[in-house]
Amino acid sequence: MWECPDFFPVAEGGVLKGLDGSAMGEEGVKHVLKVSLDDLKTEYYTLGHYVLEKDKYEPDKEFVDCGSGLRFDYGKFYASKTFYEGGKGRRILWGWINESDSVHDDVKKGWSGVQGIPRSVWLDKTGRQLVQWPVAELETLRGERVDIIQRKLNSGSIVEVPGVKATQVDVEVTFDLKSNPMNQENVEILEEKWFNSPQLACSEMGTSMRSGIGPFGLLVLASKNLEEHTAVFFRVFKSPSRNKTMVLMCSDQRRSSLGKELDKTPYGGFVDVDLADGKIFLRTLVDHSIVESFGGGGRTCITARVYPELAIGEDAHLYAFNYGSVAINISKISAWNMGSAV
């Protein structure tokens, strides 16, 4: 069953010229058709053009009869809708994050599901996908800031980000892979079965499976001894059949909680990012049970819902890690304590 359909224009850079957001005939503008699929609680979108004379939407050829599409979010994100903000000429996306515990727990709480943070949406410069980013207004909730500059992460190393309230934090990190050229033998070959199923790749290649470049990323809502943690990380692969390097982004919840009867499904998506400069950017926002991550400047987004029992309050920690076989560098980590919106 199709739910919550949405049809709207998007522009490169995010700014639409028309006051009503219609953007008919504007250069650098495409249209998005998105649907929410009830059976899997997932959403897919296609890109194309609305032909005014025919009153018809024509998807780009790569989306025709392909059996799939792109996704706003590769995790717990559903029933989303957008609206156009004429004053700033931007398109805002808002989605629903459902629970990961049982119906019994929902009844006991007396409520179920929360809204994610609002995101600005625009067309990537390639014209092949959307880019999403937390609205700028969210930065007004930022409080005390902690920075870590130029830190090497050797194989198997973990670095704590100190001085932040890890249960309510906004963290940005830039990983630098320049010391590991992509043509070296340490870049693992992507298995064909993973190409159309990045979630399967994340399930089979969790943080415990070491490869050449990766896994590396963040451990959020982590207990001191890592009995509990949610891992948001990258792996770098090469695909000889496609003659390209591919970056996999995962959010792995399997060790997020000691609690039982929880949905701890790992999520994953590929990030269409140019590694010419060797840099991969990650932003993750944590709000107690919610982990929203934006990889590659918002080209791939993954939302998770977790319920730690140990990593709560002052007992929650934030770490950067590298479990890959070769060292990588952190250009910079910036983390902010986040205030409440109300």
matplotlib code that plots the C-alpha trace (Angstrom):
import matplotlib.pyplot as plt

x = [0.0, 1.3, 1.1, 2.0, 2.8, 4.7, 5.5, 7.6, 10.4, 14.0, 16.8, 20.6, 21.7, 18.2, 16.9, 13.8, 13.0, 9.2, 7.4, 5.1, 7.9, 6.6, 9.8, 8.3, 10.9, 13.7, 17.2, 18.8, 15.4, 13.9, 10.8, 10.6, 7.9, 8.1, 5.9, 5.9, 5.5, 3.5, 4.6, 8.3, 7.8, 10.3, 10.2, 11.5, 11.7, 12.5, 13.8, 12.5, 10.6, 7.1, 6.0, 3.4, 2.0, 1.2, 0.4, 2.7, 5.6, 8.4, 11.0, 14.7, 15.5, 17.5, 14.4, 12.1, 11.2, 14.2, 12.1, 13.5, 14.5, 16.5, 15.6, 15.4, 16.7, 18.0, 16.8, 13.7, 12.2, 8.7, 5.5, 7.5, 6.1, 7.7, 6.6, 7.9, 9.1, 8.7, 10.5, 13.8, 13.0, 13.7, 12.0, 11.7, 11.4, 9.9, 9.6, 8.3, 10.5, 8.7, 9.6, 12.0, 10.5, 7.3, 3.7, 3.4, 6.0, 4.2, 1.0, 2.8, 4.4, 1.1, 2.6, 4.4, 6.6, 8.3, 9.1, 12.6, 14.4, 13.4, 15.8, 16.5, 16.3, 18.0, 19.2, 22.8, 25.0, 25.1, 21.4, 21.2, 20.0, 18.8, 20.9, 19.5, 20.8, 19.4, 17.8, 20.2, 17.9, 18.9, 22.3, 20.6, 20.3, 24.1, 25.8, 29.3, 31.7, 34.6, 37.1, 39.7, 42.1, 44.4, 44.3, 45.6, 43.5, 45.7, 44.2, 42.0, 42.1, 39.3, 39.4, 36.8, 35.3, 35.3, 33.4, 30.1, 26.7, 26.6, 22.9, 22.1, 24.9, 25.5, 28.9, 30.6, 33.7, 36.0, 38.0, 41.0, 42.1, 44.8, 47.5, 45.7, 45.4, 42.3, 44.4, 46.2, 45.6, 44.1, 40.8, 38.5, 36.5, 32.7, 30.7, 28.1, 25.3, 25.9, 25.6, 21.8, 21.6, 23.8, 21.8, 22.9, 26.5, 26.2, 24.7, 27.4, 30.3, 29.6, 32.2, 33.8, 34.7, 38.0, 38.8, 41.4, 39.8, 37.1, 35.1, 35.8, 33.3, 31.6, 30.4, 27.4, 25.4, 28.2, 28.7, 32.2, 33.2, 31.3, 28.8, 26.3, 26.9, 25.5, 28.1, 27.8, 30.6, 32.1, 33.8, 35.6, 35.3, 36.4, 34.1, 36.1, 33.0, 32.0, 35.5, 34.8, 35.4, 32.3, 31.8, 29.3, 27.7, 26.2, 24.3, 24.6, 22.3, 23.0, 24.9, 22.8, 21.1, 21.2, 17.4, 15.6, 12.8, 14.1, 14.4, 18.2, 18.4, 21.5, 20.9, 23.1, 23.4, 26.1, 27.4, 28.0, 31.0, 34.1, 37.2, 39.7, 40.7, 40.5, 37.9, 34.6, 32.3, 29.8, 27.4, 25.4, 22.7, 21.9, 18.8, 18.5, 16.9, 17.3, 20.4, 20.2, 23.3, 24.2, 27.0, 28.9, 27.4, 23.9, 23.9, 23.1, 21.0, 20.3, 18.1, 18.1, 16.0, 17.8, 17.1, 20.3, 20.1, 23.6, 24.6, 22.2, 22.7, 26.3, 27.1, 26.9, 30.0, 31.0, 33.9, 35.6, 37.1, 39.0, 38.8, 40.2, 43.6, 45.3, 45.4, 43.3, 43.3, 40.7, 41.1, 38.6, 35.9, 33.5, 30.8, 28.2, 26.0, 22.5, 19.7, 16.0, 13.8, 11.1]
y = [0.0, 3.5, 6.0, 9.6, 10.4, 13.6, 15.4, 18.6, 20.5, 20.7, 22.9, 22.7, 24.6, 24.4, 27.8, 27.9, 31.1, 30.9, 32.2, 29.2, 26.7, 25.5, 26.1, 25.3, 25.6, 26.7, 25.5, 23.1, 22.0, 18.5, 17.0, 14.3, 11.7, 9.9, 7.2, 5.4, 1.6, 0.2, -3.4, -2.6, 0.8, 2.2, 5.1, 5.5, 8.4, 9.0, 12.1, 13.4, 16.3, 17.5, 18.3, 21.1, 20.8, 17.2, 17.5, 14.4, 13.4, 11.7, 10.0, 9.9, 6.8, 5.2, 5.0, 3.4, -0.2, -0.6, -2.0, 0.4, 4.0, 6.1, 6.7, 9.7, 7.6, 4.1, 3.6, 4.2, 7.0, 6.9, 8.8, 11.9, 15.0, 18.2, 21.8, 24.9, 27.8, 30.8, 33.3, 31.4, 29.6, 26.2, 22.8, 21.3, 17.5, 16.1, 12.4, 10.1, 7.8, 4.7, 2.7, -0.3, -1.9, -3.9, -2.9, -3.8, -1.2, 1.4, 0.8, 1.1, 4.4, 5.7, 7.0, 5.7, 7.4, 10.8, 13.3, 13.5, 16.8, 19.0, 18.8, 21.1, 19.2, 20.1, 18.6, 17.3, 18.9, 15.6, 15.7, 12.0, 12.3, 14.6, 16.0, 16.5, 18.5, 19.6, 23.0, 25.8, 26.8, 23.6, 25.2, 27.7, 24.7, 24.2, 24.8, 24.1, 22.9, 20.4, 20.1, 17.4, 18.4, 16.2, 12.9, 9.7, 6.6, 3.5, 0.1, -1.0, 2.4, 4.3, 8.0, 9.4, 12.8, 14.3, 17.0, 16.6, 15.3, 12.2, 11.7, 15.0, 15.9, 17.2, 15.9, 16.6, 14.6, 14.7, 11.5, 11.9, 8.9, 10.6, 8.3, 5.3, 5.7, 4.0, 1.8, 0.0, -3.6, -2.8, -1.7, -4.7, -5.9, -5.3, -8.6, -8.4, -9.5, -6.3, -3.9, -3.8, -4.6, -2.3, -3.3, -6.9, -5.7, -3.9, -7.1, -9.4, -6.9, -5.4, -3.6, -6.9, -7.7, -5.9, -5.0, -2.7, 0.7, 0.4, 0.1, 3.6, 6.1, 6.9, 4.9, 6.9, 6.2, 4.0, 2.6, 2.9, -0.6, -0.7, -3.3, -1.0, 1.2, 2.2, 2.2, 4.7, 4.0, 3.7, 1.1, 1.7, -0.9, -1.2, -2.6, -3.9, -4.6, -1.0, 0.4, 2.6, 3.0, 2.7, 3.9, 2.0, 3.8, 1.7, 2.3, -0.9, -1.2, -4.8, -3.8, -0.7, -2.1, -5.0, -5.0, -7.9, -8.0, -4.9, -4.3, -4.0, -4.2, -2.8, -0.3, 0.7, 2.7, 3.6, 7.2, 8.8, 10.8, 11.8, 10.5, 12.5, 14.6, 11.5, 13.1, 11.6, 13.8, 12.5, 14.4, 12.6, 14.0, 12.1, 12.8, 10.1, 7.3, 8.8, 8.7, 10.6, 10.4, 12.3, 10.9, 12.6, 16.0, 14.6, 12.4, 9.3, 9.5, 6.8, 7.2, 4.7, 4.2, 2.7, 2.1, 1.7, 0.6, 1.4, 4.3, 6.8, 10.2, 10.7, 7.1, 7.7, 8.2, 9.3, 7.8, 7.9, 4.5, 2.7, -1.0, -1.3, -2.8, 0.5, 3.8, 6.8, 10.4, 12.6, 16.1, 17.5, 16.5, 19.2, 18.2, 20.4, 19.8, 20.3, 22.1, 21.3, 22.8, 23.5]
z = [0.0, -0.9, 1.9, 2.3, -1.4, -2.0, -5.3, -5.3, -7.1, -5.9, -7.1, -6.9, -3.8, -2.4, -3.3, -5.6, -7.4, -7.5, -4.4, -4.5, -5.0, -8.4, -10.2, -13.6, -16.4, -14.1, -15.1, -12.6, -11.2, -11.1, -9.5, -6.8, -6.6, -3.2, -1.7, 1.7, 1.4, 4.3, 4.2, 4.8, 6.5, 4.0, 1.6, -2.0, -4.3, -8.0, -9.8, -13.1, -14.7, -14.6, -18.2, -17.8, -21.3, -20.7, -17.0, -16.7, -14.5, -16.5, -14.3, -15.3, -17.3, -14.6, -12.4, -15.1, -14.4, -12.1, -9.3, -6.7, -6.1, -3.8, -0.1, 2.1, 4.9, 5.2, 8.8, 10.9, 8.9, 7.5, 6.6, 5.7, 4.1, 2.8, 2.8, 1.0, 3.0, 0.7, 2.8, 2.4, -0.8, 0.7, 0.9, 4.4, 5.0, 8.2, 8.9, 11.6, 13.7, 15.0, 18.1, 18.3, 21.4, 21.8, 21.5, 25.2, 25.9, 23.8, 25.7, 29.0, 27.9, 26.6, 23.3, 20.3, 17.7, 17.4, 14.7, 13.5, 13.2, 10.2, 7.2, 4.3, 1.0, -2.3, -5.5, -5.5, -8.1, -10.0, -10.4, -9.5, -5.9, -3.1, -0.3, 3.2, 6.1, 9.5, 9.3, 10.3, 13.1, 15.0, 15.6, 18.0, 20.4, 20.5, 23.8, 25.0, 22.2, 22.3, 19.4, 18.6, 15.9, 13.8, 15.6, 14.1, 14.6, 14.4, 13.7, 16.5, 18.3, 20.1, 21.1, 23.6, 22.9, 26.5, 28.1, 26.2, 27.3, 25.2, 25.5, 23.8, 21.4, 17.9, 16.5, 13.2, 12.2, 9.1, 8.4, 6.2, 4.1, 2.1, 3.7, 2.1, -1.6, -3.0, -5.4, -2.7, -2.0, 1.4, -0.2, -0.1, -3.1, -2.9, -3.2, -5.9, -3.5, -1.5, -4.4, -4.3, -0.6, 1.5, 4.6, 4.1, 3.8, 7.1, 8.7, 7.5, 8.0, 11.4, 13.5, 14.5, 10.9, 10.1, 6.5, 4.9, 5.2, 7.8, 9.8, 11.2, 12.6, 15.9, 18.8, 20.3, 23.4, 24.6, 28.1, 29.6, 28.8, 25.5, 26.7, 25.0, 22.0, 18.6, 15.9, 13.0, 10.5, 7.0, 5.0, 1.7, -1.1, -4.7, -7.4, -10.3, -12.4, -12.1, -12.1, -9.1, -5.4, -3.2, 0.4, 2.6, 5.6, 8.4, 11.6, 13.7, 16.7, 17.6, 20.8, 21.5, 24.5, 27.0, 26.8, 25.1, 22.6, 20.8, 17.1, 16.7, 12.9, 11.4, 8.6, 5.6, 2.4, 0.0, 0.0, -3.4, -2.4, -4.3, -2.5, -4.6, -1.6, 0.7, 3.0, 4.4, 6.5, 9.1, 11.2, 13.9, 16.2, 19.4, 21.5, 24.1, 22.1, 18.7, 16.5, 13.2, 11.0, 7.8, 5.7, 2.9, 3.6, 3.7, 0.6, 2.8, 6.0, 8.5, 11.6, 14.5, 17.6, 20.5, 24.2, 26.2, 29.8, 30.9, 28.6, 30.0, 31.7, 32.9, 32.1, 28.3, 26.3, 22.8, 20.9, 17.5, 16.4, 13.7, 13.5, 10.0, 9.2, 8.3, 10.1, 9.2, 10.4, 12.0, 10.5, 13.1, 15.5, 16.8, 19.3, 21.0, 24.0, 22.8, 24.6, 24.6, 21.9, 24.5]

ax = plt.figure().add_subplot(projection="3d")
ax.plot(x, y, z, "-o")
ax.set_aspect("equal")
plt.show()
